[in-house]
Amino acid sequence: MAAPSWIAEGWSWAVASSLQATLLLCLAWIADRLLVRRVWPQLLLVLWLLALARFFLPPGLVSPLSVTTALGEPTLAAAASAPAAGGLRIVFALWFAGALVCSAVRMARRARLGARIVRLEPAPDWRRLLAGTRLGTLPGLGSPAVFGLFRPTLLLPGDWLARAPTARDRHALLHELAHVRRGDLWLDELCAFVRALVWFHPLAWVAVARIHALGELACDEAVTRTLGSEARGYRDTLVLAARALLTRPAEGSLRAFLGHPNAMVVRIERLERAVQRPRALVHGTSTILCFALAACVLPMAPHSAALRARARAVLAAEREGALQSCLSVHAAALVLAADPASPPSGH
């Protein structure tokens, strides 16, 4: 029995887009490794997000400004062939099961975490510092963290409220509240959803982890911008926090002030030589980079002449009895139908 046409079309889309995303994720990884200590984290964040977006964009996307056509053309050719109908059904079932499992595990972990949160009523000293902030704690929590989407909760270690807040406490709270202002909690959920859909791709997991880490660097910059002349003290706070991290690792499901030890080293190194830039400059440059990459890198399909030649080859192979996906045949027919200069295909 033939597989439903939408499964065959999904296969063609997924193969081509996944191959194209693999190329862009590799480029993002190389740029990250070379530039993480030198450029603004917002710029690297744009690279990773656009590379992930490539999974969900049409693989035949074309732009006259594209510089990645040579990379994208072989991916379209690879997607032209498909397994037998039974194989397609099995592949779809495995992908669907994996996406469900990843989503269910994420939801279960967050539900368990939310059930463990205990609401806190701060003392007057803390109330003045955290006016209007929803507070809570978790058993064994070692550093401040934030949790939740619609009503974010600032989580504090249980013993903090028994004493007056210090300057280092304020540094950690500024960092966590910066995550809320930047929308990092929503970005985390979006990335987790993307990772569940493309769970089969190891570089997608790497990308999500790097996006999380770059968010920490961006919040460090936001805190130092807020502190101004007191920014040196924030660096000292991170050094002391890194020491504590060796004995009390952070909760992995939270946006916590204490992260992975290796990430803490990078954060401290960046603060050592940080140069403050106006927020408008950082956001403007990131936006320009995003549009430039979207026009020049994300469209990876060949230009019109090459596309017409490939469309004729697809239809010729289909007439000769070679197995072609429905998506490839339909796309080829549309390309030739839209070009009045093309000779009749005879299909």
Secondary structure, DSSP 8 states (H G I E B T S, - for coil): ----HHHHHHHHHHHHHHHHHHHHHHHHHHHHHHHTTTS-HHHHHHHHHHHHHGGGS-TT---TT-S-HHHHHHHHHHTT----HHHHHHHHHHHHHHHHHHHHHHHHHHHHHHHH-EE----HHHHHHTTT--EEE-TT--S-EEE-SSS-EEE--TTGGGS---HHHHHHHHHHHHHHHHTHHHHHHHHHHHHHHTTT-HHHHHHHHHHHHHHHHHHHHHHHHHHGGGHHHHHHHHHHHHHHHTTS---TTSEESS--HHHHHHHHHHHHT-----HHHHHHHHHHHHHHHHHHTS--S--HHHHHHHHHHHHHHHHTT----HHHHHHHHHHHHT-TTS-----
